[in-house]
């Protein structure tokens, strides 16, 4: 299929078989050809000015017009030659400083040279791409904040993780990459099913998905209260299909018997009519019977497939429920658009003691509320509410400096560690604390103070 990427379209057929990191050149027709390394001549950068103070950007410095450049492209001239002609026809190029010349050449190469490098997908690349292009789809989760989440969550191979996210599957993919296919992941999802658009971009092998389970958020409370039940599972989907076939067969027999009783008087009338009309009626009835048979077969196949899918879905749901019932998860990651407090308080029940949890939110206020609720509830230690600060730097010879624009905010993280919550002791200690009053000496001192 045609791939459109940054105003460039191409086909990836010729890329199959090459290693990651190979650079391709887009030829005519959108085909990819491996680019041959050519030593770049630096003759155009020999003459350079001392500063750029006398250069005025009035749009008249370039002699070549858009029509001229288009004509060069139509002739089949490569992007490198077009860049060379732009340099030669620029009146201000020689007056620019060496750094400005490099910047100009780099800018023009990006515009006119159709060069593509295919890199292996990773968490860093995908998170950077999503944050730059579609930050709303990942709740404005910046890549450094995602790195902090993976570190604070202590994610490694062999873990049993619970992930609740609405970031198009980016956080789930990051957790799967860090775990390397070892351990188990339970994805909690709202709505009809889990969203894994970004997860599919990682290109994980099939074994990575064997230990990936999903469980709906709507059934968490019933699982905690012990009233969780799925619909009655069939013993075997094949047996169920056979029962349906038998019932369909019975209905068919009934229908045929009814048709026979109805057709008896019509047959007598047909004998009285012309023989040609009788033949036409027989042909039509045969065609109708074939059509009905084909339709019934299709319906049977569709019903069987539907039942098999339902059976597999319920089986997976029961497996996920069994894993959650053990209440021994090694960590919890929450990064969703919903309010974190009810999510965290319910999902912490499935996490074993002395395990980390991390909650991401784009805004600080919901996490502040979550922080106070956890303090009141107890059962957690080392609670921290943090925000990461990021600044990009340009690192080039003789011109390394911080970039002029930087991200305003990458969201907030609430992290902590679970401990055993003794409900009896906590309730009694809270009641004792409420009963205690201020010492009499302190009361006296407050009363004696002058107004």
C-alpha positions in Angstrom: 0.0 0.0 0.0 1.0 3.6 -0.5 2.7 5.2 2.6 2.4 9.0 3.0 4.9 10.5 5.4 5.7 14.3 5.6 4.4 15.2 2.1 6.3 12.2 0.6 4.7 9.1 -0.7 6.4 5.8 -1.4 6.0 2.0 -1.4 7.9 -0.2 1.1 8.1 -3.3 -1.1 11.8 -2.9 -1.9 12.7 -2.3 1.8 11.9 -6.0 2.7 15.1 -7.9 3.4 17.2 -4.9 4.3 18.5 -4.3 7.9 17.2 -1.6 10.1 19.0 1.7 9.7 19.3 1.4 6.0 18.9 4.7 4.1 16.8 4.7 1.0 16.2 7.2 -1.8 12.7 7.6 -3.2 12.8 7.3 -7.0 10.2 7.9 -9.6 7.0 5.9 -9.0 7.5 5.9 -5.2 10.0 3.0 -5.3 12.8 2.8 -2.7 16.4 2.3 -3.7 19.3 1.9 -1.2 21.3 5.1 -1.2 24.9 4.8 -2.0 27.3 6.7 0.2 28.9 9.6 -1.6 31.6 11.8 -0.2 30.2 15.3 0.2 32.2 18.1 -1.3 32.6 21.2 0.8 33.7 23.5 -1.9 30.6 25.7 -1.5 31.4 26.4 2.2 35.0 27.7 1.5 33.9 31.3 1.1 32.0 32.5 4.1 31.2 35.8 5.6 32.1 37.1 9.1 28.5 37.9 10.2 25.0 38.0 9.0 24.1 41.6 9.9 24.0 42.9 6.3 21.8 40.1 5.0 18.1 41.1 4.5 15.5 38.4 4.0 13.4 40.2 1.3 12.8 37.0 -0.8 14.8 38.4 -3.7 18.1 36.7 -3.0 17.1 33.4 -4.9 17.2 33.7 -8.7 15.5 30.4 -9.3 11.7 30.6 -9.2 9.2 27.9 -8.2 8.5 27.1 -11.9 12.3 26.7 -12.6 12.6 24.2 -9.6 9.5 22.4 -10.8 11.0 22.1 -14.3 14.2 20.7 -12.9 12.2 18.1 -11.0 10.2 17.1 -14.1 13.5 16.6 -16.0 14.4 14.0 -13.4 17.3 15.9 -11.8 18.1 14.5 -8.3 17.6 16.5 -5.1 21.4 16.9 -4.6 21.8 18.7 -7.9 18.8 20.9 -7.2 20.4 22.0 -3.9 23.7 22.7 -5.7 21.9 24.9 -8.2 20.0 26.8 -5.4 23.3 27.5 -3.7 24.8 28.8 -7.0 21.8 31.0 -7.7 21.7 32.5 -4.2 23.1 36.1 -4.1 23.5 36.1 -0.3 24.9 32.5 0.3 28.6 33.6 0.1 28.0 36.4 2.6 26.6 34.1 5.3 28.7 32.7 8.1 29.9 29.1 7.9 27.2 28.0 10.4 24.5 29.8 8.5 25.6 28.1 5.3 25.4 24.6 6.9 22.0 25.4 8.2 20.8 26.6 4.8 22.1 23.4 3.1 20.5 21.2 5.7 17.2 22.9 5.3 17.2 22.6 1.5 18.3 19.0 1.6 15.4 18.1 3.8 13.0 19.8 1.4 14.3 18.5 -2.0 16.2 15.3 -1.2 13.7 12.4 -0.8 15.8 10.3 1.6 14.3 7.9 4.1 15.9 5.9 6.9 14.0 3.0 8.3 14.7 2.5 12.0 13.5 -0.2 14.5 10.5 1.0 16.5 11.1 1.6 20.2 9.4 3.3 23.2 11.6 6.4 22.8 10.9 6.9 19.1 7.1 6.2 19.3 6.6 8.4 22.4 8.6 11.3 20.8 6.5 10.9 17.6 3.2 10.8 19.4 4.1 13.8 21.7 5.2 15.9 18.7 2.3 15.0 16.3 -0.7 13.9 18.4 -0.2 14.6 22.1 -3.9 14.6 22.8 -4.1 10.8 22.0 -1.6 10.0 24.8 -3.0 12.6 27.3 0.1 14.8 26.7 2.4 12.2 28.3 5.9 13.4 27.6 8.7 10.8 26.9 10.7 11.7 29.9 7.6 11.3 32.1 7.0 7.9 30.6 10.6 6.9 31.4 10.1 8.0 35.0 6.9 5.8 35.2 8.8 2.7 34.0 11.5 3.3 36.5 9.3 4.1 39.5 7.1 1.1 38.6 10.1 -1.2 38.8 9.1 -2.9 35.6 11.3 -5.8 34.6 11.1 -9.4 33.2 9.0 -11.8 35.2 6.7 -9.2 36.7 2.9 -9.5 37.1 1.7 -6.0 36.1 -1.6 -4.3 36.1 -1.9 -1.5 33.5 -4.8 0.9 33.2 -4.2 3.4 30.4 -6.0 5.4 27.8 -2.9 6.5 25.8 -3.6 4.5 22.6 -1.6 1.6 24.0 1.7 3.5 24.2 2.2 2.8 28.0 1.2 -0.9 27.5 3.7 -1.2 24.7 6.4 0.4 26.8 5.7 -2.0 29.6 5.8 -5.0 27.2 9.1 -3.9 25.7 10.7 -3.5 29.2 9.4 -7.0 30.3 10.7 -8.6 27.1 7.9 -11.2 26.8 8.5 -12.7 30.3 5.8 -12.3 33.0 2.2 -11.4 32.7 0.3 -8.2 32.1 -3.4 -7.5 32.9 -4.7 -4.5 30.9 -7.8 -2.9 32.5 -9.9 -1.1 29.9 -13.1 1.0 29.8 -15.8 0.5 27.2 -16.2 -2.4 24.9 -12.6 -3.4 24.4 -9.0 -2.4 24.8 -7.3 0.1 22.5 -3.9 -1.0 21.3 -3.1 1.3 18.3 0.4 2.3 19.5 1.1 -1.3 20.8 0.8 -2.7 17.3 3.4 -0.2 16.0 6.1 -1.8 18.2 6.1 -5.0 16.0 6.2 -7.4 18.9 6.3 -11.1 18.1 3.3 -13.3 18.8 4.7 -14.9 22.0 4.7 -11.4 23.6 0.8 -11.5 23.5 0.4 -14.9 25.0 0.7 -13.5 28.6 -1.3 -10.3 27.9 -4.7 -10.4 29.4 -7.5 -7.9 29.5 -10.3 -7.2 32.0 -13.1 -4.6 31.9 -13.2 -1.8 34.5 -17.0 -2.3 34.7 -16.5 -5.7 36.4 -13.9 -4.7 39.0 -16.4 -4.0 41.8 -18.2 -7.3 41.2 -14.9 -9.1 41.3 -13.9 -7.4 44.6 -17.3 -8.2 46.2 -17.3 -11.8 45.0 -20.3 -11.6 42.8 -18.4 -11.7 39.5 -19.9 -14.2 37.0 -19.8 -14.5 33.3 -22.6 -15.9 31.2 -22.9 -19.7 31.2 -20.0 -21.0 29.2 -20.7 -23.9 26.8 -18.7 -27.1 27.5 -17.5 -27.1 23.9 -18.3 -24.8 21.0 -18.6 -27.7 18.6 -21.3 -29.5 20.8 -23.2 -26.2 21.0 -23.1 -25.9 17.2 -24.3 -29.5 16.8 -27.3 -28.8 19.0 -28.1 -25.8 16.9 -27.9 -27.9 13.7 -30.3 -30.5 15.1 -32.7 -27.8 16.1 -32.4 -26.2 12.7 -33.0 -29.6 11.1 -36.2 -30.0 13.1 -37.5 -26.6 12.0 -36.6 -27.4 8.4 -38.7 -30.6 8.5 -41.6 -28.7 10.0 -41.3 -26.1 7.3 -41.2 -28.7 4.5 -44.3 -30.5 5.9 -46.2 -27.2 6.0 -45.1 -26.4 2.5 -46.3 -29.9 1.3 -49.8 -29.4 2.9 -50.0 -25.9 1.3 -48.9 -27.1 -2.1 -51.4 -30.0 -2.4 -54.4 -27.9 -3.6 -52.1 -25.8 -5.8 -50.8 -29.0 -7.5 -54.3 -29.9 -8.6 -54.9 -26.5 -10.0 -51.6 -26.8 -11.9 -52.7 -30.1 -13.6 -55.7 -28.2 -15.0 -53.4 -25.5 -16.4 -51.0 -25.6 -19.3 -47.9 -27.9 -19.1 -45.5 -25.0 -19.9 -46.7 -23.0 -16.9 -46.2 -26.1 -14.8 -42.5 -26.4 -15.9 -41.8 -22.7 -15.2 -43.3 -23.1 -11.7 -41.1 -26.2 -11.0 -37.9 -24.3 -12.1 -38.7 -21.3 -9.9 -39.4 -23.6 -6.9 -36.0 -25.4 -7.5 -34.1 -22.1 -7.6 -35.8 -20.9 -4.4 -34.9 -24.1 -2.6 -31.2 -23.8 -3.6 -31.2 -20.1 -2.5 -32.7 -21.1 0.8 -30.2 -23.9 1.3 -27.2 -21.6 0.7 -28.6 -18.9 3.0 -29.2 -21.5 5.8 -25.6 -22.7 5.4 -24.2 -19.2 5.6 -26.4 -18.5 8.7 -25.1 -21.7 10.4 -21.5 -20.8 9.7 -22.0 -17.3 11.0 -23.7 -18.5 14.2 -20.9 -21.1 14.8 -18.2 -18.4 14.3 -20.0 -16.1 16.6 -20.3 -18.7 19.4 -16.7 -19.7 19.1 -15.6 -16.0 19.5 -17.9 -15.6 22.5 -16.6 -18.7 24.0 -12.9 -17.6 23.5 -13.7 -14.1 25.0 -15.3 -15.6 28.1 -12.4 -18.0 28.5 -9.9 -15.1 28.4 -12.1 -13.1 30.8 -12.1 -16.0 33.3 -8.3 -16.3 33.0 -7.8 -12.6 33.8 -10.3 -12.8 36.7 -8.4 -15.7 38.1 -5.1 -13.8 38.0 -6.7 -10.8 39.7 -8.3 -12.8 42.4 -4.8 -13.9 43.6 -4.2 -10.3 44.6 -0.5 -10.6 44.2 0.4 -8.2 41.4 3.9 -6.9 41.4 2.9 -3.3 40.4 0.3 -1.0 39.1 0.5 1.6 36.3 -2.4 4.1 35.8 -2.3 6.7 33.0 -5.8 7.6 32.0 -8.1 10.5 31.2 -10.4 9.5 34.1 -10.2 10.7 37.6 -7.4 8.7 39.3 -8.8 8.4 42.8 -11.6 5.8 42.3 -9.4 3.9 39.9 -6.4 3.7 42.2 -8.4 2.8 45.3 -10.1 -0.1 43.7 -7.1 -1.4 41.7 -4.7 -1.3 44.7 -6.7 -4.2 46.2 -5.1 -6.5 43.6 -1.5 -5.4 44.3 0.6 -7.4 46.8 2.2 -5.5 49.7 5.7 -3.9 49.3 5.0 -3.3 45.6 5.2 0.1 43.7 2.4 1.9 42.0 2.6 4.9 39.7 -0.3 7.2 38.6 0.0 9.7 35.8 -2.3 12.7 35.2 -2.0 15.7 32.9 -3.1 18.0 35.8 -2.0 18.4 39.4 -5.3 18.8 41.2 -6.7 15.3 40.7 -3.5 13.8 42.0 -3.6 16.1 45.0 -7.0 14.8 45.9 -5.8 11.2 45.3 -2.8 11.9 47.6 -5.0 13.1 50.5 -7.4 10.1 50.1 -4.5 7.7 50.2 -3.1 9.4 53.4 -6.5 9.0 55.0 -6.9 5.4 53.9 -3.4 4.2 54.8 -1.8 1.1 53.4 0.8 3.1 51.4 4.2 4.6 52.2 6.7 6.8 50.4 4.0 8.8 48.6 5.5 11.3 46.2 3.9 13.8 43.8 6.4 15.0 41.3 6.8 16.8 38.0 9.7 16.3 35.6 11.5 19.2 33.9 12.9 18.8 30.4 15.0 21.0 28.2 16.5 20.0 24.8 20.0 21.0 23.8 21.5 21.3 20.4 24.9 19.6 20.5 27.0 20.5 17.4 30.7 21.6 17.1 31.3 25.1 18.4 27.5 25.8 18.6 26.0 23.7 21.5 23.2 25.6 23.3 19.8 25.0 24.8 17.0 25.2 22.2 14.9 28.4 22.3 11.6 26.5 22.7 10.9 24.0 25.4 7.9 22.0 26.6 5.7 23.8 29.1 4.8 20.7 31.1 4.9 16.9 30.8 2.3 16.0 33.4 2.5 14.9 37.0 3.3 11.6 38.7 2.0 10.2 42.0 4.1 7.2 43.2 4.3 5.1 46.3 4.7 1.6 47.8 1.9 -0.6 49.2 2.0 -2.1 52.7 -0.3 -4.4 54.6 -3.3 -2.4 55.8 -4.7 -3.7 59.1 -8.2 -2.3 59.1 -8.9 -3.0 62.8 -5.9 -1.3 64.1 -6.2 1.7 61.8 -9.9 2.2 62.8 -9.0 2.1 66.5 -6.0 4.4 66.2 -8.2 6.9 64.3 -10.9 6.8 67.0 -8.3 7.3 69.7 -6.7 10.2 67.9 -10.1 11.9 67.6 -10.8 11.4 71.3 -7.5 12.9 72.4 -7.6 16.5 73.3 -5.0 19.2 73.6 -3.0 19.1 76.9 -4.3 21.4 79.6 -1.0 23.3 79.8 -1.3 24.3 76.1 -4.8 25.4 76.6 -3.8 27.6 79.5 -1.0 29.2 77.6 -3.4 30.0 74.7 -5.9 31.6 77.1 -3.2 33.7 78.9 -2.0 35.2 75.6 -2.9 38.9 75.3 -5.4 39.9 72.6 
